[in-house]
Amino acid sequence: MKPTFYVTTPIYYVNDVPHIGHAYTTVAADVLARYKRLMGFDVYFLTGSDEHGQKVEKAAITAGETPLELADRVVKRYQALWERLGISHNDFIRTTQERHKKGVSEIFSNILEKGDIYLGEYEDWYCTPCETFWPETQLIENRCPDCNRPVEKLKEESYFFRMSKYQQALLDHIETHPDFIQPKSKRNEIISFVKEGLRDLSVSRTTFSWGIPVPGNDKHIIYVWFDALTNYMSALGYPDATPEYQRFWPANVHLIGKDILRFHTVYWPTFLMAAGLPLPEKVFAHGWWTVEGQKMSKSLQNVVEPNMLIDKYGVDAVRYFLMREVPFGLDGDFSHTALVQRINSDLANDIGNLLSRSTAMAVKYFDGVLPSPAELTETDSALKNKTIEMVETVNKLMDELAFSKVLQTIWEVISAGNKYIDESAPWTLAKEPANRERLATVMYCLLESQRITHCVLSAFLPTTAGKALDSLGWIKEITRENLQWGGLSTGTTVTKSEALFPRIEG
């Protein structure tokens, strides 16, 4: 039976237009899912939309539509973008679906019955955009510490979750599972936060109606984060013991932006502990994108729209830039100049040029029929070994979610390929019939190294890798076994590759 791998993105809020941040998390999850599939894992990849809460209700009223109409309209934007970006998710969950409501009601009832949810009264400062209550001590100049918008004093009857009860259990879990919160800087941040003391958490609202009612008391709506986080299980069929739930829960990794770290590493694990359910293995928080050094915001009109980038530069160029430009976990800066530079240098010059030179020579010198290699020289073996080592290094770095390092490692092999051409000088060998065997070996090593490279790259650049493998005559499925040296068979038909990435001028 195949080993399993369950990866999730956050579910995206429907009062938002998809921007580069949403694309970033989703492409990262897709790369991981595709890579794990080719390594022989049974993968479940979940994304979706968060459709409840006061913000959605207010936005819908303003737009003169029902909250569900607004959600239906906006969800299509995400779904269409994921299709354009080549996202290979298995499921798209919506919090308005019955399967999700059932899961949320069940986990709430379960914790309520245990006595870890109780009815009380809540009074504090509330930020509507963040849907978060704040104690006065955490406000900054009477404004929300997260979004800097005004807050209002609210007093309402509320159900509370005994989060304080799980403070020590959470700290113990973080200590005994060093990989639970990544990167390490975020782990330290959460440990400090928890040690300051956890308060019981208000988990219901009575001031609006757009959400899932508390079981047995429909005057109360379940707090949007309690609702949203449960999606990771409800998508698998929880509370029913479906084959998917039994096979894939707990998740191997929740990929999130750092702004929702606390919800995923404090609220979510304590909810699960209270319900007696297994905790996810890892929560990885990536950084934020600024634009030309400035924070992305609607008011500055500098929100980077992924569809526009795809129209201008192509899907795989955008995917490559997002995964290569910034170490995953750190903040990054987006600029068109940096993107164009990556396309021209890494994609057009390095990888595109290598493939078109190599396949053109195979067509010119061997009529596009792959020759058999003779015994490898030291130069040939160096390229072969570098390619084999790359596969091993990539596997290790993928487990660390070090996407930019993975691409760096792959590009070292591409550079080695370009250097190998210059050192071996096939055009000189081709002039002498006596060098025919040597030329055949050079061509074989050159094309086989690229076959393996593009098999690995298929997780990042699915369309490009597909084109490259077609021109190399590789039509088999990409599997772990096929990442071994020697996969290209003598006699395979090689065709000249078109430019994978045309240069962008001006």
N, C-alpha and C positions, 0 to 999 in steps of 0.2 A: 504493500500500500504506500502511496506517495506521502512524503511528509507534508504538513499543511503550513500555510502562511496567510495570516489575515492582516491586511493593512487598511487603514481608514484615513480619510481627510476629515477636517471638521465639516459639519453641515453648514452651508452658507446661508446667510440671512437674506430674506427676500425683499428687504427694503433697500437693497444695495444693487448697484450695477456691477457686473463682474469686472474686476481690475487685475492688474499684474500680480498682486498679492494672492488672489484666488488661484490664478493660473499657476503660480509658483508652487504652491503646496500640492496642487492636483497633478502637475507634471512630475514632481518629485515622487509622489505616490505611484504614479503610472510607471516611471522608470524602475522603481523597486519591484512592482508587481510583474512587469514584463521580464525583468532579470530573474526573479525567483521562478517564474514559469519555465524559462529556458534552462534553469538549473534543476528542473525536475520536481518542483514543488506543486502541490495542489493549492492554487492561490484564490483567495476571496478578497476582492478589492471593492471597498464601499465608499461612495460619496453621496451627497444629497443636499437637501435644503431644510432650513430651520424657518418655520412659517408662522409660529404663534407669537403672542406677546403684544404689549401695549404699543410699541413702535409701529408694528404692522397695522394694528387697528387704527391708529391715528393717521398713518399715511393713506390708508384705504378711504377713510372718511374724507380726507382732504381731496383725494382723487375722484371722489364720488362713486366709489365701487365697494363691493363687499371685500372683507379681508381675503376670502378664498379666490375671488376674481383677480385681486392684485397678485396673490401668490401664483396662480395659474399662469398669469401673464409673464411674471418675472422668471419663474422656474425655466420657462422655454429658453430664455437667454443663456442660462447656465448650461442647459442640455445641448443647445446648439454649439456653444463654445467648446464644450468637452468633445463634441464630435469633430469639430475642426482641428482641435489640438491632438487628435488621435488617442484620446484617453480610453483605456481598455477596461473600464470598471465592470464588475459583475452585476452591480446593483446600484440603484439611485433611490435613496429613501426620502420620503417627504413626511414631515411630522404631522401632516393632516391626514395621512393614511390610517385606515382602521387598524392595520397590523401594529402600527406604532402606538396608537392610543391604548390598545390592549396591553402592550408591554409596560407602558408608563403607569397605567392604573394598577397593574399587578405589583410592580416593585414598590409603589407608594403604599398600597394596602398592606403588603408584606411587612414593611418597616413600621407602619402605623400599628399593626397588630402586636408587634414586638414591644411597642412602647417607646420606640426611638423617634417617633414623630408624635407631637402633642399639640393641643390647641392653646394659644396664648394671645397676647396683644403686642403689637409691634409699633414702636415710634422711633423714627430716625430720618436722616436726610436721604432723599431718593433722587437718583439721576435717571430720568426717563430714557434718554438715548442709550445708556449703558445697561438699563434695567437692573440697577444695583443700588442697594441701600448702603450708606456710609455712616459710620459714627463721626461725630463732630471733630474728633481728634485727627481724623484722616483727611478732612477737607483742606483744600489749599485756597486761602482767601475766600472762603465760603463757596467754593466751586468744586466740582467733581475732580478728584486727583487723577483720573484716567483720561477724561476728554476735555477738561477745563470748562465745561458748560455749567450754567447755574443749576442748583439742586433745590428741592422743595421739601419742607417738613411734612411727613406723612404719619398718620396714626391709624392703624387698622387692626382688626382681628386677624390673626394669622396662625397657620400651622408652623411649627418649628421642628427642625431636625436636630437631634442631639449630637451635633458635630463635635462638641467639646469632649464628649465621652470617648472619641476615637483618636484623640491627639497623640497619645503614647503609642497606640497600635500603628498609626500612620508613620510616626518617626521610626519605629522598629522596622517597619516594612521597607522604608527608604534605605535604612542602614543595611539590612540584610539583602537588599536587591540593588546593588550599586548602579545598575543600568536602567533602573526604573524611570529616572528623570534624566534626560540628556538635552543639551550638553551639560557638562559638569557645573558650569557657572550658574545654570538655571537650577540645578539640584541644590546647590548651596543657598541660593536665594529662597527656595521653598522651605528648606530646613530652618532657616532663620525666621521665616514667617510663621511656621508652625510652632516653633519654640516660644514665640511671643505670646502664644495662647490662642486656642481656637474658641470662638463663641458659637453658641447654637445659631442655626441658620434659618431664616424665615423662608419657608418653601411653599407659600401660597399667597395669592393676591385676591382682593375683593373689589379693586378699583376699575377693573375692566373685565370683559367677558370672552375675549378671543384666545382660547386655549383649551386645555383638557381639564374638565372639572375634577375636584377632589372626590374620590369614590365615597358616596354616602352623604356628601355635603356640597351640592353644586353651586352654592353661593360663592365658594372658593375655587379659584383657578390655580392649577399647579404651576409653581414658579418655572419660568421659561428654561432655566438651566437644568433643573431636575428633569424636565421634559426632554430637552435637546440631547443631553448626554446619553440618555437611555437608547437613542437610535442605534448605537453600536451593537446592542443586543437584540433590539426589536427587529432589525433588518434580517437577523438570522432565525427569527421565529420565536424568540423568547416572548412569553413564559413557557411555550410548548417545547418539549424536548425533541425538536426537529433534528433530522440528520445534520443540517447545516450548523445549528447551534451546538450540537454535541461535538461536531468535528472542528469547528473554528474558534469557539470561545474558550479561553480568553484571547483577545487580539494580541498579535505579536508586536504591532506598533501603531500608535495613534500619532499621525503627523499633524502638527498644529502651528499656528503663529504664536509668537511669545506673548501677545496680548491676552490670550485665553489660557495661559499656563496654570493659573491658580484653580480655575474651574476643573481642569483635567487632572491635576495632581494633588488637590486637597478635597474638593467637593466630591468628585467622581469616585475616587478610591474609598472614601468614608461611606458614601451611599452603598457601595458594593459590599463593604465589610458589614454594614448594618443588615443588609439583605442576605448575608451568608453566601455571597457569590465570588468567584475567582476574579482577581484584579488583572488588568492588562499587563503584559510584560514590560512594555516600554512606551513612554510618552516623549516624543522628540519635538522640541520647540525651535523653529527656525526664526531668523531675524526678519526685519522689515526692509522694504525698499524705499529709498528716497529717490527723488527725481532731480537730476542735475544739482544734487546737494541739498534740495529742499524737501520738507515733509510733503507727502502726497495728500492733497485735500481738494475737495470740490470748490472751495472758495478761491483757491489759487489757480483753479482750472488746469491743474497739471497731472490729473489722474491718467495713468497710462492704460489705454484701452487695448486689450489683447487682440481683438479682431482687426484693428487698424494695423497692428504690428505684423499679423499674419498676412494681411493684404499686401503690405509693403515688402516684407522680407521672406515670407514663406514659413511654413510650420516648423520644419526641422531646425531652421536657423534660430527661431525664437526659443525652441526647446533647448537647443545647445547653449545659447547665451544664458538662459536662466540657470542651468545646471553648472555651467563652467565659470561664470564671472565671479561668483561669491562663494566662499566656503560655507556649506550648509550649517546653519546655526548662528552665523554672524549677520550683521546688517549689511546691506549692499546699496549701491547707487546705480540707478538706471540712467543711461544717456544713449541717444541715437548714435553718437560718435563711437562710443565703446562697442555698440552692437555691430556697426558697419566694419569696424576694425577687426572684430572676431570673425565676421563673415569672410572678409577679404584675406586675412592672414591664415587663420586656422582651417577654415572650411574650403575656400576657393584654392588658395596656394598650397596648403599642406595635403589635406586628404583628397581633395578633388583632383589636383594636379598629379598626385602619385598614381591614382587609379587610371586616369586617362593616359598618362605616359606608359604605364605598365601594359595596359590592355592593347594600346596602339602597337607596341613593340611585339606583343604576342601575335597580333594579326599580321604585322609586317614580316616578321621573321619565321613564323610557324603556321601561317595561314589560319590563325585562330584555333589551332588544335594544340591542346596542352601537351608539351613533351615530357618524357620521363627524365627525372633527375639522375645524374651519376652520383658518385660519392661526394659528400659535402666537404668543402674546404673550411678552413678556420673562419673565413669571412661569412660563409653561408651559415655555419653553425652558430655564429654570434647572433645573426638575425633570427634564426630558428629559436635559440634559447631565450632571446629577449621576448619573443612572442609568447612562448610557453610560460615564462615568468610573469608576463603581464596578466595572463588569465588567472594565475594564482593570487597575484596582488589585488586584482580587481575584486575577486571573491571576498577577500578579507576587508577591503575598504567599503564594499557595498554593505556589509554587516554593520559597519560604523556609520553608514549613511553619509560617507565622505564623497559626495558626487563629483565635486570639482577635482578632487585628487584622483578619482577614477579616470576622469577624462584626461587629466595630465599624464597619467600612466599610459593610457592608450595612445596619446599623441607622441610619447617618447618612441613607441614602436613605429608610428607613421614617419617620424623624423629619421629613425634608423633606416626605414625603407627608402626614403629619398636619398640618404647618404650612401646606401648600398648600391643604388643605381649609379651614382657618380663614381664610386670606387670600382665597381665591376665593369662599367662602360660597355654595355651590351652592343652599342653601335660600332665599337671597335672590334669586338669579338665577331660580329656578324660579317665582317669583311673577309675573314679567313675560314674556309671550310673546315680546316683542322680544329678550329675552336667550337665546332658545332655542339659537341657534348657539353662543353663548359657553358655555352650560351643557354642550352636547354636547362641546366641546373639553376642558373641565375634566374631564368624566367619562372621556373617552378617555385623556387623559394620566395621570390617577390610576390607572386600571385597567392601562394598558400598563406603567407603572413597576412596579406590583406583579407583573405577569406575569413580567417580566425578573428581578425580585428573587427570586421563588419558584422560578424555573428554577435560579438560582445556589444558592439555599438547599436545593434538593433533595439536594445532596451531604451536607448536615448533618442536615436534618429531612425524610427521604424521605416519611413518611406525611403530615405536615402540608402539605408543598409539594404533594403529590398532591391533597389535599382543596382547597387554595387554588386550584390551577390548574383543577380541575373546576368550581369555582364561577365562575371567570373564563371558562369555556367553552373552555379551551385543552386540546385532546386530542391534539395532535401530540407526537412524540418530542422530548425536550429535547436540542438539539444546539448546537454553537458558533454556527452560522448563526442559530439562533433566539434568540440573545441580543442581536440587533440590534433597534433601535427600529422599531416599525411592524408587529410580528408579529400583533397582534390584528386580525382583519378586521371591518370594519363589518358589522353584522347578526348577529354572534356572540351566542348566548344566554348571558346572565349570570344566575346565581341567587344569592339571598341566602345568604351564608356563615353557618354556625352558628359559635358561639364556638370558635376553634381551640384555645384554652387557657382553660378556666374558671379564675377566680381561686380561690386557696386561702385560705380564711378561718381565722382563729384561730391 
